[in-house]
Amino acid sequence: GIVAYDQSNHDSEQDSVELRFQSKYDGEFNFLLGGFYMDVDLFNQSWVFQCGLDYLAAVFPPAALELDGLGWVAPQFNNSTDDYDITSTAIFGELYWEFTDTLKLTVGARYTIDEKEIVDRQLFYNRDPATGNPILQPLNADLPNSVPPRIDDVEWKEWTGRVVLDWAVSDSTLAYASYSRGYKPGGFNPPFDPLDFPGQKADFEPEFVDAYEIGVKNTLLDNTLQANFTAFFYDY
């Protein structure tokens, strides 16, 4: 019968720090200033061994290509991420303007720099990108695998922010309207053989959303009933 074995190895380390400075003045203006830094290091390996795949890798070169003594490199599947480094740096701030005791405007902005670096490769019946032929090596030879790793890096620099208007209609009712722009960085797709998937991109783009919202929050019946209503539109 065919025997299979799976194994996953994973290690990660993350460091982050955020600093905030917020004012509390008696006047109509207040503000918040801050900074953020995060560094993430990842290592990951996923293995799938199967005796049937080993057999095919040994039989295919001599049977189909008439290359005795050679075997197809990496008959087992291995998705190997030797190093994946994520660095995110941001500065942000908000301004609070109380026109009156019942009307308040919040304006905020954030500038983010996201950097990602990766060293990885996928091993599974790989082919030579130049010729399209299988990458072969002598059977039973203790040689390093000749499939080259992917070494790549990407960077995004984006502005995001929000504007919120709050109106205290009464002691028990708050109405608001807001607009905000959100952002999520892109990244890398898992490694693959580009000859098998010629239309697939190696990375993917960031995601953005523009969110518009209006709503009202109510505390009624001597604080025994809370009733909130909202309407929103997201352009994703």
Summary of the structure (lengths in Angstrom):
residues: 236
radius of gyration: 28.0
end to end distance: 50.0
largest distance: 87.8
contacts: 618
relative contact order: 0.14
helix: 6%
strand: 65%
